[in-house]
Amino acid sequence: MEEINKELLQQFRPPAFPGSFFISFEGIEGAGKTTQINRIKDYLEDKDFRVLVLREPGGTPYGEKLRKAILETSTNIHPVAESYLFASARAQLLTEVVLKELNTPNTIIICDRYLDSTIAYQGIARELGVQRILETHNVFPLHLVPHRTIYVKIDLETSLKRQEMRNNPKDYFESQDHSFHQKLIDGYDLASELFPERISVVDGKRDFDEVYLSIRQQIDDLIFKKED
């Protein structure tokens, strides 16, 4: 296993905006992130929170252009280029949206993918190394991380079955081979080991209602514990 600088890990922290929260969702294709994000959004809005849902890469005009360039490309992008493209979109999202919106009390931002995707995709699957990814992000505003990350974990077999059921056209990453997607799982597992206080692992193979209740408990523990 790659040796990670523990002092570097300590540089990553959530933004400090009392009464507002930053939450991310992670997982491989077929984990059901979108379904759960939508349900959690409705739940939080019923609790009178102002909820914004973002995605990575994307969330800004600049980020959406990068998203299109990456996911619709027909050629191989060098892993270093991938890494910096995602970091570039992320920095813009943080400065243009996240930090400004969290300044409004009672706001919750939910982001579909964030730093842990870069750890999994470029750090592990593309073999750049997690240390390199973290070093790239050890600068404002990229060192800012969510208050809580929900990692909806499924195995490769479950992922492939669910993708077959959807029968959607595959994008740049979805079209990679099975070994790539297994490495993504390894990457997310490693991220959850590196940041155990931030990342909550939820068994995504269960019924969607059961998964939702587990996620809602994690969200409640974060929000209402901090409010006490």
KELO-548708 format. One record per atom (N, C-alpha, C, O, CB): x, y, z. Coordinates in steps of 0.2 Angstrom, whole numbers, padded with zeros to 4 digits, always signed. Glycine has a CB too. Example, Ala and Ser with C-alpha at 12.3 -4.5 7.8 and 13.67 -1.06 7.14 Angstrom:
<tifis>
+0066-0028+0039 +0062-0022+0039 +0066-0016+0039 +0071-0017+0042 +0057-0022+0045 +0064-0011+0035 +0068-0005+0036 +0064+0000+0039 +0067+0006+0040 +0070-0003+0029 
</tifis>
This chain:
<tifis>
+0004-0006+0000 +0000+0000+0000 +0004+0006+0000 +0009+0007+0004 -0005+0000+0006 +0002+0011-0004 +0006+0017-0004 +0006+0021+0002 +0001+0021+0006 +0003+0022-0010 +0012+0024+0004 +0012+0027+0011 +0010+0034+0010 +0013+0038+0005 +0020+0027+0013 +0005+0037+0014 +0003+0043+0013 +0005+0048+0019 +0005+0045+0025 -0005+0043+0013 +0007+0054+0018 +0009+0058+0023 +0003+0060+0027 -0001+0063+0025 +0012+0065+0020 +0004+0058+0034 -0002+0059+0038 -0003+0067+0040 -0008+0069+0041 -0001+0056+0045 +0003+0071+0040 +0002+0078+0041 -0002+0081+0035 -0005+0086+0036 +0009+0081+0042 -0001+0078+0029 -0004+0081+0023 -0012+0080+0024 -0016+0084+0022 -0002+0078+0017 -0014+0074+0026 -0021+0072+0027 -0024+0077+0032 -0030+0079+0031 -0022+0065+0030 -0020+0080+0037 -0023+0084+0042 -0025+0091+0039 -0028+0095+0042 -0019+0085+0048 -0022+0093+0033 -0023+0099+0030 -0030+0100+0027 -0032+0105+0025 -0018+0101+0025 -0034+0094+0026 -0040+0095+0023 -0046+0095+0028 -0046+0091+0033 -0041+0088+0019 -0050+0101+0027 -0055+0102+0032 -0061+0105+0029 -0060+0108+0024 -0052+0107+0038 -0067+0105+0032 -0073+0108+0029 -0073+0115+0030 -0070+0118+0035 -0079+0105+0033 -0076+0119+0026 -0077+0126+0027 -0081+0128+0033 -0086+0124+0035 -0081+0129+0021 -0080+0133+0036 -0083+0135+0043 -0088+0140+0041 -0087+0146+0041 -0078+0138+0048 -0094+0138+0041 -0100+0142+0040 -0105+0140+0045 -0109+0135+0043 -0103+0143+0033 -0106+0143+0051 -0111+0140+0056 -0118+0140+0053 -0120+0145+0050 -0111+0145+0062 -0121+0134+0054 -0128+0133+0052 -0129+0131+0045 -0134+0129+0043 -0131+0140+0053 -0123+0130+0041 -0123+0128+0034 -0119+0122+0034 -0114+0121+0038 -0121+0133+0029 -0120+0117+0029 -0117+0111+0029 -0115+0109+0021 -0119+0111+0017 -0121+0105+0032 -0110+0106+0020 -0107+0104+0014 -0107+0096+0014 -0103+0093+0018 -0100+0107+0012 -0111+0093+0010 -0111+0085+0010 -0110+0083+0003 -0112+0086-0002 -0118+0083+0012 -0106+0077+0002 -0105+0074-0004 -0107+0067-0004 -0107+0064+0001 -0097+0075-0006 -0108+0065-0010 -0110+0058-0011 -0105+0055-0016 -0103+0058-0021 -0117+0057-0014 -0103+0048-0015 -0098+0045-0019 -0100+0038-0020 -0105+0035-0016 -0091+0045-0016 -0098+0035-0025 -0099+0028-0027 -0098+0026-0034 -0098+0031-0038 -0106+0026-0025 -0097+0020-0036 -0096+0018-0043 -0103+0019-0047 -0108+0019-0043 -0093+0011-0044 -0103+0018-0053 -0109+0018-0057 -0114+0012-0055 -0112+0007-0053 -0108+0017-0065 -0120+0014-0054 -0125+0009-0052 -0126+0009-0044 -0131+0006-0042 -0123+0003-0054 -0123+0013-0041 -0124+0014-0033 -0130+0017-0031 -0132+0016-0026 -0118+0017-0030 -0133+0021-0036 -0140+0024-0034 -0139+0031-0031 -0143+0033-0027 -0143+0019-0029 -0133+0034-0032 -0132+0040-0029 -0137+0046-0031 -0140+0049-0026 -0125+0043-0031 -0139+0046-0037 -0144+0051-0039 -0151+0050-0036 -0154+0055-0034 -0145+0051-0047 -0153+0044-0035 -0159+0043-0032 -0159+0045-0025 -0164+0048-0022 -0161+0035-0032 -0154+0043-0021 -0153+0045-0014 -0152+0052-0013 -0155+0055-0008 -0147+0041-0011 -0148+0056-0018 -0148+0063-0017 -0154+0066-0018 -0156+0071-0014 -0143+0065-0023 -0158+0064-0022 -0165+0067-0023 -0169+0066-0017 -0173+0071-0015 -0168+0065-0029 -0169+0061-0014 -0173+0059-0008 -0171+0063-0002 -0175+0066+0001 -0173+0052-0007 -0164+0064-0001 -0162+0068+0004 -0163+0075+0003 -0164+0079+0008 -0154+0066+0005 -0163+0077-0003 -0164+0084-0004 -0171+0086-0002 -0173+0091+0001 -0164+0086-0012 -0176+0082-0004 -0183+0083-0002 -0184+0082+0005 -0188+0086+0008 -0188+0077-0005 -0180+0078+0009 -0181+0077+0016 -0178+0083+0019 -0182+0086+0024 -0177+0071+0018 -0173+0086+0017 -0170+0092+0020 -0174+0098+0019 -0174+0103+0023 -0163+0093+0018 -0177+0099+0013 -0181+0104+0012 -0187+0104+0016 -0190+0109+0018 -0183+0104+0004 -0190+0098+0018 -0196+0098+0022 -0194+0100+0029 -0198+0102+0033 -0198+0090+0022 -0187+0100+0031 -0185+0102+0037 -0183+0110+0037 -0180+0112+0041 -0178+0098+0039 -0185+0113+0031 -0184+0120+0030 -0177+0122+0029 -0175+0128+0031 -0187+0124+0036 -0173+0118+0026 -0166+0120+0024 -0166+0122+0017 -0171+0120+0013 -0161+0114+0025 -0162+0126+0015 -0161+0128+0008 -0156+0124+0006 -0150+0123+0008 -0159+0136+0008 -0158+0120+0000 -0154+0114-0002 -0152+0116-0009 -0156+0117-0014 -0157+0108-0001 -0145+0115-0011 -0142+0116-0018 -0139+0109-0019 -0135+0107-0015 -0138+0122-0018 -0141+0106-0025 -0138+0100-0027 -0133+0102-0033 -0135+0105-0038 -0143+0095-0030 -0127+0100-0032 -0122+0101-0038 -0119+0095-0040 -0120+0089-0037 -0116+0106-0035 -0115+0095-0045 -0112+0089-0048 -0105+0090-0050 -0103+0096-0052 -0116+0086-0054 -0100+0085-0050 -0094+0086-0052 -0092+0081-0058 -0094+0075-0057 -0089+0085-0046 -0088+0083-0063 -0087+0090-0064 -0093+0094-0066 -0097+0091-0069 -0081+0091-0069 -0093+0100-0065 -0099+0104-0067 -0101+0109-0062 -0097+0111-0057 -0105+0099-0068 -0107+0111-0062 -0110+0116-0057 -0109+0123-0058 -0111+0128-0055 -0107+0114-0050 -0104+0125-0063 -0103+0131-0066 -0103+0131-0073 -0102+0126-0076 -0096+0134-0063 -0104+0137-0077 -0103+0136-0084 -0096+0133-0086 -0096+0130-0091 -0104+0143-0087 -0091+0136-0083 -0084+0133-0084 -0084+0126-0083 -0081+0122-0087 -0079+0137-0080 -0086+0123-0077 -0086+0116-0075 -0090+0112-0080 -0088+0106-0082 -0088+0115-0068 -0096+0114-0082 -0100+0110-0087 -0097+0110-0094 -0097+0104-0097 -0107+0114-0088 -0093+0115-0096 -0089+0114-0102 -0084+0109-0101 -0083+0105-0106 -0086+0121-0104 -0080+0109-0096 -0075+0104-0094 -0078+0097-0094 -0076+0092-0097 -0071+0105-0088 -0084+0096-0091 -0088+0090-0090 -0089+0087-0097 -0088+0081-0099 -0094+0091-0086 -0092+0091-0102 -0093+0089-0108 -0087+0087-0112 -0087+0082-0116 -0097+0094-0112 -0082+0091-0111 -0075+0089-0115 -0073+0082-0112 -0070+0078-0116 -0070+0095-0113 -0073+0081-0106 -0071+0075-0103 -0075+0069-0105 -0072+0064-0108 -0070+0075-0096 -0081+0069-0103 -0086+0063-0104 -0087+0061-0111 -0089+0056-0112 -0092+0064-0100 -0087+0066-0115 -0089+0065-0122 -0083+0064-0127 -0084+0063-0133 -0093+0070-0125 -0077+0064-0124 -0071+0063-0128 -0071+0056-0131 -0073+0051-0128 -0065+0064-0124 -0068+0055-0137 -0067+0049-0140 -0060+0047-0140 -0058+0041-0143 -0070+0049-0147 -0056+0051-0137 -0048+0049-0137 -0047+0048-0129 -0050+0050-0125 -0044+0054-0140 -0041+0045-0128 -0039+0044-0121 -0035+0050-0119 -0031+0053-0122 -0034+0038-0121 -0038+0052-0113 -0035+0058-0110 -0029+0056-0105 -0030+0051-0101 -0040+0062-0106 -0024+0059-0105 -0018+0057-0101 -0020+0058-0093 -0024+0063-0092 -0012+0062-0102 -0019+0053-0089 -0021+0053-0082 -0019+0060-0078 -0023+0062-0074 -0018+0048-0078 -0013+0063-0080 -0012+0069-0077 -0016+0075-0079 -0019+0079-0075 -0004+0071-0078 -0018+0075-0086 -0023+0079-0088 -0030+0079-0085 -0033+0083-0083 -0023+0079-0096 -0032+0072-0084 -0038+0071-0081 -0038+0074-0074 -0043+0078-0072 -0039+0063-0080 -0033+0073-0070 -0032+0075-0064 -0033+0083-0063 -0037+0085-0059 -0026+0073-0060 -0029+0086-0067 -0029+0093-0067 -0036+0096-0070 -0038+0102-0067 -0023+0096-0071 -0039+0093-0074 -0046+0095-0077 -0051+0095-0071 -0054+0100-0070 -0048+0091-0083 -0051+0090-0067 -0056+0089-0062 -0054+0094-0056 -0059+0097-0054 -0056+0082-0059 -0048+0095-0055 -0046+0100-0050 -0047+0107-0052 -0050+0111-0048 -0038+0099-0048 -0047+0108-0058 -0048+0115-0061 -0056+0116-0060 -0058+0122-0058 -0046+0116-0068 -0060+0112-0062 -0067+0112-0062 -0069+0113-0054 -0074+0117-0053 -0071+0106-0065 -0066+0109-0050 -0067+0109-0043 -0066+0116-0040 -0070+0119-0036 -0064+0104-0039 -0060+0119-0041 -0058+0125-0039 -0063+0131-0041 -0065+0135-0037 -0051+0127-0041 -0065+0130-0047 -0070+0135-0049 -0077+0134-0046 -0080+0139-0044 -0071+0135-0057 -0079+0128-0045 -0085+0127-0041 -0085+0129-0034 -0090+0132-0032 -0087+0119-0041 -0079+0128-0031 -0079+0131-0024 -0079+0138-0023 -0083+0141-0019 -0072+0128-0021 -0076+0142-0027 -0075+0149-0027 -0082+0152-0030 -0084+0157-0027 -0069+0152-0031 -0084+0150-0035 -0090+0153-0038 -0097+0151-0035 -0101+0155-0035 -0091+0151-0045 -0097+0145-0032 -0104+0143-0029 -0103+0141-0022 -0107+0144-0018 -0106+0137-0033 -0099+0136-0020 -0100+0133-0013 -0098+0138-0008 -0102+0139-0003 -0095+0127-0013 -0093+0142-0008 -0091+0146-0003 -0096+0152-0002 -0097+0155+0003 -0084+0149-0004 -0098+0154-0008 -0103+0160-0008 -0110+0158-0005 -0113+0161-0001 -0104+0163-0015 -0112+0152-0007 -0119+0149-0005 -0119+0147+0002 -0124+0148+0006 -0121+0144-0009 -0114+0144+0005 -0113+0142+0012 -0113+0148+0016 -0115+0147+0022 -0107+0138+0013 -0112+0154+0014 -0112+0160+0018 -0119+0162+0020 -0120+0166+0025 -0109+0166+0015 -0124+0159+0017 -0131+0160+0019 -0133+0155+0024 -0133+0149+0022 -0136+0160+0012 -0135+0157+0030 -0137+0152+0035 -0142+0147+0033 -0146+0149+0029 -0139+0156+0041 -0142+0141+0036 -0147+0136+0035 -0147+0133+0028 -0152+0131+0025 -0154+0139+0036 -0141+0134+0025 -0140+0131+0018 -0136+0124+0018 -0132+0123+0022 -0136+0136+0014 -0139+0120+0014 -0135+0113+0014 -0133+0112+0006 -0138+0112+0002 -0139+0107+0016 -0127+0111+0005 -0125+0110-0002 -0123+0102-0003 -0120+0099+0001 -0119+0114-0004 -0127+0099-0007 -0125+0092-0009 -0122+0091-0015 -0124+0094-0020 -0132+0088-0009 -0116+0088-0015 -0112+0088-0022 -0111+0080-0024 -0109+0076-0020 -0105+0091-0021 -0113+0079-0030 -0113+0072-0033 -0106+0071-0035 -0104+0073-0041 -0118+0071-0038 -0101+0068-0031 -0094+0067-0032 -0090+0073-0030 -0093+0079-0030 -0093+0065-0040 -0084+0072-0028 -0080+0077-0025 -0073+0074-0025 -0071+0070-0029 -0082+0080-0018 -0069+0076-0020 -0061+0074-0020 -0060+0067-0020 -0056+0064-0023 -0058+0077-0014 -0065+0063-0017 -0064+0056-0016 -0064+0052-0023 -0062+0047-0024 -0069+0053-0011 -0068+0055-0028 -0068+0052-0034 -0062+0053-0038 -0060+0049-0041 -0074+0056-0038 -0058+0059-0037 -0052+0060-0040 -0047+0055-0036 -0042+0052-0040 -0049+0067-0039 -0047+0054-0030 -0043+0049-0027 -0044+0042-0030 -0039+0038-0032 -0044+0048-0019 -0050+0040-0031 -0052+0033-0034 -0050+0033-0041 -0047+0028-0044 -0060+0032-0033 -0053+0038-0045 -0052+0038-0053 -0045+0039-0055 -0042+0035-0058 -0057+0043-0056 -0042+0044-0053 -0035+0046-0055 -0030+0043-0050 -0025+0041-0053 -0034+0054-0056 -0031+0044-0044 -0026+0041-0039 -0025+0034-0040 -0019+0032-0040 -0028+0043-0032 -0030+0030-0040 -0029+0023-0040 -0030+0020-0047 -0026+0016-0049 -0034+0020-0035 -0036+0021-0050 -0038+0018-0056 -0033+0020-0062 -0031+0016-0066 -0045+0019-0058 -0031+0026-0062 -0026+0029-0067 -0019+0028-0064 -0014+0030-0068 -0028+0036-0069 -0018+0026-0058 -0012+0024-0055 -0007+0031-0054 -0001+0030-0054 -0008+0019-0059 -0010+0036-0053 -0006+0042-0052 -0003+0042-0045 +0002+0045-0043 -0010+0049-0053 -0007+0039-0040 -0005+0039-0033 -0009+0044-0029 -0010+0049-0031 +0003+0040-0032 -0011+0042-0023 -0015+0046-0019 -0011+0052-0016 -0014+0057-0016 -0018+0042-0013 -0005+0051-0015 -0001+0056-0012 -0001+0062-0017 -0001+0068-0015 +0006+0054-0011 +0000+0060-0023 +0000+0066-0028 -0006+0070-0029 -0006+0076-0030 +0002+0063-0035 -0012+0066-0028 -0018+0069-0029 -0019+0074-0023 -0021+0080-0024 -0024+0064-0029 -0017+0072-0017 -0018+0076-0011 -0013+0082-0011 -0015+0087-0009 -0016+0072-0005 -0007+0081-0014 -0003+0087-0014 -0005+0092-0019 -0005+0098-0018 +0004+0084-0017 -0009+0090-0024 -0012+0094-0029 -0017+0098-0026 -0018+0104-0028 -0014+0090-0035 -0021+0095-0021 -0026+0099-0018 -0024+0102-0012 -0029+0105-0008 -0032+0094-0017 -0018+0102-0010 -0016+0105-0003 -0015+0113-0004 -0009+0115-0003 -0010+0102-0001 -0020+0116-0007 -0020+0123-0008 -0027+0126-0008 -0031+0123-0010 -0016+0125-0015 -0028+0132-0006 -0034+0135-0006 -0037+0136-0013 -0033+0139-0017 -0034+0142-0002 -0043+0135-0014 -0048+0132-0010 -0049+0124-0010 -0053+0121-0007 -0055+0135-0012 -0044+0121-0014 -0045+0114-0015 -0044+0109-0009 -0046+0104-0009 -0040+0112-0020 -0041+0112-0003 -0040+0109+0003 -0047+0108+0007 -0047+0105+0012 -0035+0112+0007 -0052+0112+0005 -0058+0111+0008 -0062+0105+0006 -0063+0104+0000 -0063+0118+0007 -0065+0102+0011 -0069+0095+0010 -0075+0096+0013 -0077+0100+0017 -0065+0089+0013 -0080+0091+0011 -0087+0091+0014 -0086+0090+0022 -0082+0087+0025 -0091+0086+0011 -0092+0092+0025 -0093+0090+0032 -0094+0083+0033 -0092+0079+0038 -0098+0094+0036 -0097+0080+0028 -0099+0073+0028 -0099+0070+0021 -0102+0073+0016 -0106+0071+0032 -0096+0064+0020 -0096+0061+0013 -0100+0054+0014 -0098+0050+0018 -0089+0060+0010 -0105+0053+0010 -0109+0047+0010 -0106+0043+0004 -0107+0044-0002 -0116+0048+0009 -0103+0037+0006 -0100+0033+0001 -0105+0027+0000 -0105+0023+0005 -0093+0030+0003 -0109+0027-0005 -0114+0021-0006 -0110+0016-0010 -0108+0016-0016 -0120+0024-0011 -0108+0010-0006 -0104+0005-0008 -0108-0001-0011 -0112-0004-0008 -0099+0003-0003 -0106-0003-0017 -0108-0009-0020 -0102-0012-0023 -0097-0009-0025 -0114-0007-0026 -0103-0019-0025 -0098-0023-0028 -0098-0022-0036 -0103-0019-0038 -0098-0030-0026 -0093-0025-0039 -0093-0024-0046 -0099-0028-0050 -0102-0025-0055 -0086-0026-0049 -0101-0033-0047 -0106-0037-0050 -0113-0034-0050 -0116-0033-0055 -0107-0044-0047 -0114-0031-0044 -0120-0027-0043 -0120-0021-0048 -0125-0019-0051 -0121-0024-0036 -0115-0017-0049 -0114-0012-0053 -0115-0014-0060 -0119-0010-0064 -0107-0009-0053 -0112-0019-0063 -0113-0021-0070 -0121-0023-0071 -0123-0021-0076 -0109-0027-0071 -0124-0026-0066 -0131-0028-0067 -0135-0022-0068 -0140-0022-0072 -0133-0033-0061 -0134-0017-0063 -0138-0011-0063 -0137-0007-0070 -0142-0004-0072 -0137-0007-0057 -0131-0007-0072 -0130-0004-0078 -0133-0007-0084 -0136-0003-0089 -0122-0003-0080 -0133-0013-0084 -0137-0017-0090 -0144-0016-0090 -0147-0015-0095 -0135-0025-0089 -0147-0015-0084 -0154-0014-0083 -0156-0007-0086 -0161-0006-0089 -0156-0015-0076 -0151-0002-0085 -0153+0005-0087 -0152+0005-0095 -0155+0009-0098 -0148+0010-0084 -0147+0001-0097 -0146+0001-0105 -0145+0008-0108 -0147+0009-0113 -0151-0002-0108 -0141+0012-0104 -0139+0019-0107 -0133+0019-0110 -0128+0015-0109 -0139+0024-0101 -0132+0024-0115 -0125+0024-0118 -0120+0025-0113 -0121+0029-0108 -0125+0030-0124 -0114+0023-0114 -0108+0023-0109 -0104+0029-0111 -0102+0030-0117 -0104+0017-0109 -0102+0033-0106 -0098+0039-0107 -0091+0037-0106 -0089+0031-0106 -0099+0044-0102 -0086+0041-0106 -0079+0040-0106 -0077+0035-0101 -0073+0031-0102 -0075+0047-0106 -0079+0036-0095 -0077+0032-0089 -0081+0026-0089 -0078+0020-0087 -0077+0036-0083 -0087+0026-0090 -0091+0020-0090 -0089+0015-0095 -0090+0009-0094 -0099+0022-0091 -0086+0017-0100 -0084+0012-0106 -0077+0009-0104 -0075+0005-0108 -0083+0016-0112 -0074+0010-0098 -0068+0007-0097 -0069+0000-0095 -0075-0002-0093 -0064+0011-0091 -0064-0004-0095 -0065-0011-0093 -0066-0013-0086 -0066-0008-0082 -0059-0015-0096 -0068-0019-0085 -0070-0021-0078 -0064-0020-0073 -0066-0018-0067 -0072-0028-0078 -0058-0021-0075 -0053-0020-0070 -0052-0013-0068 -0051-0012-0062 -0046-0022-0073 -0054-0008-0072 -0054-0001-0070 -0059+0000-0065 -0058+0004-0060 -0055+0003-0076 -0065-0003-0066 -0070-0001-0061 -0069-0005-0054 -0071-0002-0049 -0077-0004-0064 -0066-0011-0054 -0064-0014-0048 -0059-0009-0044 -0059-0009-0038 -0061-0021-0049 -0054-0006-0048 -0049-0002-0045 -0053+0004-0042 -0051+0007-0037 -0044+0001-0050 -0058+0006-0045 -0062+0012-0042 -0065+0010-0035 -0064+0014-0030 -0068+0014-0047 -0067+0004-0034 -0070+0002-0028 -0064+0002-0023 -0065+0004-0017 -0073-0005-0028 -0058-0001-0025 -0052-0001-0021 -0050+0007-0019 -0048+0008-0013 -0046-0004-0024 -0051+0011-0024 -0049+0018-0022 -0054+0021-0017 -0052+0025-0013 -0050+0022-0028 -0061+0020-0018 -0065+0023-0013 -0064+0020-0006 -0065+0023-0001 -0073+0021-0015 -0063+0013-0006 -0061+0010+0000 -0055+0013+0004 -0056+0014+0010 -0060+0002-0001 -0050+0015+0000 -0044+0018+0003 -0046+0025+0005 -0044+0026+0011 -0039+0018-0002 -0050+0028+0002 -0052+0035+0004 -0055+0035+0010 -0054+0039+0015 -0056+0039-0002 -0060+0030+0011 -0064+0029+0017 -0059+0027+0023 -0061+0029+0029 -0069+0024+0017 -0054+0024+0022 -0049+0023+0027 -0045+0029+0029 -0043+0030+0035 -0044+0017+0025 -0043+0033+0024 -0039+0039+0025 -0043+0044+0029 -0040+0048+0033 -0036+0042+0019 -0050+0045+0028 -0054+0050+0031 -0060+0047+0034 -0065+0048+0032 -0056+0055+0025 -0059+0043+0039 -0064+0039+0042 -0069+0043+0046 -0075+0042+0047 -0061+0034+0047 -0067+0049+0048 -0071+0054+0052 -0076+0057+0047 -0082+0059+0049 -0068+0059+0056 -0074+0058+0041 -0078+0062+0036 -0082+0057+0032 -0088+0059+0031 -0074+0066+0032 -0080+0051+0030 -0083+0047+0025 -0087+0042+0029 -0084+0038+0033 -0078+0044+0021 -0094+0041+0028 -0098+0036+0030 -0099+0031+0025 -0102+0033+0019 -0105+0039+0033 -0098+0025+0026 -0099+0019+0021 -0106+0016+0022 -0108+0014+0028 -0094+0014+0022 -0110+0016+0017 -0117+0014+0017 -0117+0008+0012 -0115+0009+0006 -0122+0019+0015 -0120+0002+0014 -0121-0004+0010 -0126-0002+0005 -0132-0002+0006 -0123-0010+0014 -0124-0001-0002 -0129+0001-0007 -0132-0005-0010 -0136-0004-0015 -0125+0005-0012 -0130-0011-0008 -0134-0017-0012 -0141-0018-0009 -0144-0022-0012 -0129-0023-0011 -0142-0015-0003 -0149-0016+0000 -0154-0013-0004 -0153-0009-0009 -0149-0014+0007 -0160-0014-0002 -0166-0011-0004 -0165-0003-0004 -0162-0001+0001 -0173-0013-0001 -0167+0001-0009 -0166+0008-0009 -0169+0011-0003 -0166+0016-0001 -0169+0011-0016 -0175+0009+0000 -0178+0012+0005 -0173+0011+0012 -0172+0016+0016 -0185+0009+0007 -0170+0005+0012 -0165+0004+0018 -0159+0008+0017 -0157+0011+0022 -0163-0004+0018 -0157+0009+0011 -0151+0013+0010 -0153+0020+0012 -0149+0024+0015 -0149+0013+0002 -0158+0023+0010 -0161+0029+0011 -0161+0031+0019 -0158+0036+0021 -0167+0031+0008 -0164+0026+0022 -0164+0027+0030 -0157+0027+0033 -0156+0031+0038 -0168+0021+0033 -0153+0023+0030 -0146+0023+0033 -0143+0030+0032 -0139+0033+0036 -0142+0018+0030 -0144+0033+0026 -0141+0039+0024 -0144+0045+0028 -0140+0049+0030 -0142+0040+0016 -0150+0044+0029 -0154+0050+0032 -0151+0050+0040 -0151+0055+0043 -0161+0048+0032 -0150+0044+0042 -0147+0044+0049 -0140+0047+0050 -0139+0051+0054 -0147+0037+0052 -0136+0046+0045 -0130+0049+0044 -0131+0057+0044 -0127+0061+0047 -0126+0047+0039 -0135+0059+0040 -0136+0066+0039 -0139+0069+0045 -0137+0075+0047 -0141+0068+0033 -0144+0066+0048 -0147+0069+0055 -0141+0069+0060 -0141+0074+0064 -0152+0064+0057 -0137+0064+0061 -0132+0064+0066 -0127+0070+0064 -0125+0073+0069 -0127+0058+0065 -0126+0072+0058 -0121+0078+0057 -0125+0084+0058 -0122+0088+0062 -0119+0077+0049 -0131+0085+0056 -0134+0092+0056 -0137+0093+0063 -0135+0099+0066 -0140+0092+0051 -0140+0089+0066 -0144+0090+0072 -0139+0089+0078 -0140+0092+0083 -0150+0086+0073 -0134+0085+0077 -0129+0085+0083 -0125+0092+0083 -0123+0094+0089 -0124+0079+0081 -0123+0095+0077 -0120+0101+0077 -0124+0107+0079 -0122+0112+0082 -0117+0102+0070 -0131+0106+0079 -0135+0111+0081 -0136+0112+0088 -0138+0117+0091 -0142+0111+0077 -0135+0106+0092 -0136+0105+0099 -0131+0110+0103 -0131+0110+0109 -0136+0098+0101 
</tifis>
